[in-house]
Amino acid sequence: MKKALWILYDIVLDEDLTTLLDGHQVTGYTRWPRLSGKGPKSGARLDSHVWPGANAAILTVQDEAMVDLLMKDLQALRDDVGGLTGVWAFTTPVLDLLK
């Protein structure tokens, strides 16, 4: 079964995320390089002079086993960086894929 893994994170962690994906040999993903928003603990990152900082997002579709491994490593990263630098991830089922 395939799952979509959505990863949202503070752009200061971009290299950490790239390294994590490369370490698992994830070759296919889509990245949104600059997003604004507000986290419940990390606060506002609105990419402005008043609310500096930005977020990024990655979407990848992988087999369930790979998503489980990635989620484990993402949780470890989140635990390591703490609540002020945001890392958030969730999965959704993939019902159909083009062949």
For each residue, the residues with C-beta under 8 A, 3 or more apart:
1: 63 64 93 94
2: 61 62 63 64 93 94 97
3: 61 62 63 64 67 91 92 93 94
4: 59 60 61 91 92 93 94
5: 58 59 60 61 62 67 70 71 89 90 91
6: 57 58 59 89 90 91 92
7: 17 57 58 59 60 74 87 88 89
8: 35 37 55 56 57 86 87 88 89
9: 13 14 17 55 56 57 58 86 87 88
10: 13 42 45 53 54 55 56 85 86 87
11: 14 33 34 53 54 55 56
12: 53 85
13: 9 10 16 17 77 81 85 87
14: 9 11 17 18 56
15: 18 19
16: 13 19 20 77
17: 7 9 13 14 20 21 56 58
18: 14 15 21 22
19: 15 16 22 23
20: 16 17 23 24 70 73 74 77
21: 17 18 24 26 29 58 60 70
22: 18 19 25 26
23: 19 20 73
24: 20 21 66 69 70 73
25: 22
26: 21 22 29 60 62 66 70
27:
28: 60 61
29: 21 26 58 59 60
30: 58 59 60
31: 56 57 58
32: 35 56 57 58
33: 11 56
34: 11 47 54 55 56
35: 8 32 54 55 56 57
36: 45 46 47 51 54 55
37: 8 44 45 46 55
38: 43 44 45 46
39: 42 43 45 86 88
40:
41: 83 84 86
42: 10 39 45 83 84 85 86
43: 38 39 84
44: 37 38 51
45: 10 36 37 38 39 42 51 52 53 54 55 86
46: 36 37 38 50 51 53
47: 34 36 51 52 53 54
48: 51 52
49: 52
50: 46
51: 36 44 45 46 47 48
52: 45 47 48 49
53: 10 11 12 45 46 47
54: 10 11 34 35 36 45 47
55: 8 9 10 11 34 35 36 37 45 86
56: 8 9 10 11 14 17 31 32 33 34 35
57: 6 7 8 9 31 32 35
58: 5 6 7 9 17 21 29 30 31 32
59: 4 5 6 7 29 30
60: 4 5 7 21 26 28 29 30 70
61: 2 3 4 5 28 94 97
62: 2 3 5 26 66 67 70
63: 1 2 3 66 67
64: 1 2 3 67 68
65: 68 69
66: 24 26 62 63 69 70
67: 3 5 62 63 64 70 71 91
68: 64 65 71 72
69: 24 65 66 72 73
70: 5 20 21 24 26 60 62 66 67 73 74 89
71: 5 67 68 74 75 89 91
72: 68 69 75 76
73: 20 23 24 69 70 76 77
74: 7 20 70 71 77 78 87 89
75: 71 72 78 79
76: 72 73 79 80
77: 13 16 20 73 74 80 81 87
78: 74 75 81 87 88
79: 75 76 82
80: 76 77
81: 13 77 78 84 85 87
82: 79 85
83: 41 42 86
84: 41 42 43 81
85: 10 12 13 42 81 82
86: 8 9 10 39 41 42 45 55 83
87: 7 8 9 10 13 74 77 78 81
88: 7 8 9 39 78
89: 5 6 7 8 70 71 74
90: 5 6
91: 3 4 5 6 67 71
92: 3 4 6
93: 1 2 3 4
94: 1 2 3 4 61 97
95:
96:
97: 2 61 94
98:
99:
